[in-house]
């Protein structure tokens, strides 16, 4: 068992590091591979686009986070990265639907989001039990003691490493100018994030909503379905363009 010195104040520190890392990764990828793609996105992403993104992310973050323990009659204002991602997607897709925009506009956010989660989840770990993101008890050697003497799954570390792995694959895809990364990178982010988060949710003590699934499971299934649907739709659009 690994003993972790925790302090809720660490969360703010790692949040700042996550934002800084995400911005740095975004700038680096822009200068390296995404300059042309970003220019295409900029032609359709006006103030309304970013307003819908921001409002959706904020509403999604706090609705999903605050609902975590609602089934146990515990109501507290909290935020969730998964909820923010789902809300941002919903806001942007509604905006795009209203404007008739069919191109992918999220690739510029894929790298920064993955990097931000990879760093930010360590803040959740070091914030300890009050953060309410701890894992269930485990007998594995790498179980962490967050102050109560119980060895728990370090689910925050699992998620951090998962997103770091995606970021490495995404960067490699951009380096090779692979179609999946250059054209569908954000949709694959939704699939990757949703899949790994879906798995780790089984290792958290959150109340279930339907069968063995909590509400984060359902959000993650939605992200996976969204990513798969959008990739298929983009391929259909490409075929139609070729035929024309």
FENPE-V721786 format. One record per backbone hydrogen bond with DSSP energy under -1.0 kcal/mol. NH is the residue of the N-H (numbers start at 1). CO is the residue of the C=O. If there is no record, write none. Layout:
BEGIN
NH|CO / NH|CO
END
This chain:
BEGIN
2|143 / 4|145 / 7|126 / 10|7 / 11|8 / 13|9 / 14|10 / 15|11 / 16|12 / 17|13 / 18|14 / 19|15 / 20|16 / 21|17 / 22|18 / 23|19 / 24|20 / 25|21 / 26|22 / 27|23 / 28|24 / 29|25 / 30|26 / 31|27 / 32|28 / 33|29 / 34|29 / 38|34 / 39|35 / 40|36 / 41|37 / 42|38 / 44|41 / 45|41 / 46|44 / 50|46 / 51|47 / 52|48 / 53|49 / 54|50 / 55|51 / 56|52 / 57|53 / 58|54 / 59|55 / 60|56 / 61|57 / 62|58 / 63|59 / 64|60 / 65|61 / 66|62 / 67|63 / 70|67 / 72|69 / 73|70 / 74|69 / 84|80 / 85|81 / 86|82 / 87|83 / 88|84 / 89|85 / 90|86 / 91|87 / 92|88 / 93|89 / 94|90 / 95|91 / 96|92 / 97|93 / 98|94 / 99|95 / 100|96 / 101|96 / 109|106 / 113|109 / 114|110 / 115|111 / 116|112 / 117|113 / 118|114 / 119|115 / 120|116 / 121|117 / 122|119 / 123|120 / 124|120 / 125|121 / 126|122 / 127|123 / 128|125 / 131|128 / 132|129 / 136|203 / 138|151 / 143|140 / 144|152 / 145|2 / 152|144 / 153|136 / 155|153 / 158|154 / 159|155 / 160|156 / 161|157 / 162|158 / 163|159 / 164|160 / 165|161 / 166|162 / 167|163 / 168|164 / 169|165 / 170|166 / 171|167 / 172|168 / 173|169 / 174|170 / 175|171 / 176|172 / 178|173 / 182|178 / 183|179 / 184|179 / 188|184 / 189|185 / 190|186 / 191|187 / 192|188 / 193|189 / 194|190 / 195|191 / 196|192 / 197|193 / 198|194 / 199|195 / 200|196 / 201|197 / 202|199 / 203|200 / 204|201 / 209|213 / 210|213 / 213|210 / 218|214 / 219|215 / 220|216 / 221|217 / 222|218 / 223|219 / 224|220 / 225|221 / 226|222 / 227|223 / 228|224 / 229|225 / 230|226 / 231|227 / 232|228 / 233|229 / 234|230 / 235|231 / 236|232 / 237|233 / 238|234 / 239|235 / 240|236 / 241|237 / 242|238 / 243|239 / 244|240
END
